[in-house]
Amino acid sequence: MRAPSSIVIETPRLILRPPTLEDLHDWIRFAEHEETMRHLGGVQSPSNAWRSLMTMIGAWASHGYAMFSVIEKSSGKWMGRIGPWQPLDWPGTEVGWGLHADYWRKGYALEAAAATIDWSFENLNWSEVIHTILDENIASIGLAEKLGSKYQRQAVLPAPISLEVGVWQQTREQWSENRKRVGL
């Protein structure tokens, strides 16, 4: 397993890297923003945001993967977190996303999600990826569809989240075809 600090994905506009403690201020800003967190379980206190960041850092250290911090190349600004995620009792091997609302509707989530799906299939030997999305989160459903994922079923995320979500999914083979269509 490579050291998390050596893993960096670059796209035309983004740098994706494992989260670090230096991301804490931006992570808290993300977690405290009501619109950003509307479909991500709700606003978090700074102490809960800290726990969330530490969970990602710990998952990288112990499993060799978790969500990436998303950095805008042109400004160096931290934008959110996107990438592979599979906590205990999760409904599958997920590539999930969450960007601060300041960065919505600019194609960043599609660019980062496609890159992390590529990375997940290449490095984690997953046979499929899922996306767990609240039914009212129309923007994320649209992103899942742009990526080529199809609705499969409803699931309840494990405690303490305990939200009912739709599960969108595609196989490695489907991604191989869908990736060409995404056009990034």
Stockholm file with secondary structure:
# STOCKHOLM 1.0

chainA/1-184         MRAPSSIVIETPRLILRPPTLEDLHDWIRFAEHEETMRHLGGVQSPSNAWRSLMTMIGAWASHGYAMFSVIEKSSGKWMGRIGPWQPLDWPGTEVGWGLHADYWRKGYALEAAAATIDWSFENLNWSEVIHTILDENIASIGLAEKLGSKYQRQAVLPAPISLEVGVWQQTREQWSENRKRVGL
#=GR chainA/1-184 SS CCCGGGCCEECSSEEEECCCGGGHHHHHHHHHCHHHHTTTTSCCCHHHHHHHHHHHHHHHHHHSCCCEEEEETTTCCEEEEEEEECCTTCSSCEEEEEECGGGTTSSHHHHHHHHHHHHHHHHHCCSEEEEEECTTCHHHHHHHHHHTCEEEEEEECCTTTCCEEEEEEEEHHHHHHHHHHHCC
#=GC SS_cons         CCCGGGCCEECSSEEEECCCGGGHHHHHHHHHCHHHHTTTTSCCCHHHHHHHHHHHHHHHHHHSCCCEEEEETTTCCEEEEEEEECCTTCSSCEEEEEECGGGTTSSHHHHHHHHHHHHHHHHHCCSEEEEEECTTCHHHHHHHHHHTCEEEEEEECCTTTCCEEEEEEEEHHHHHHHHHHHCC
//
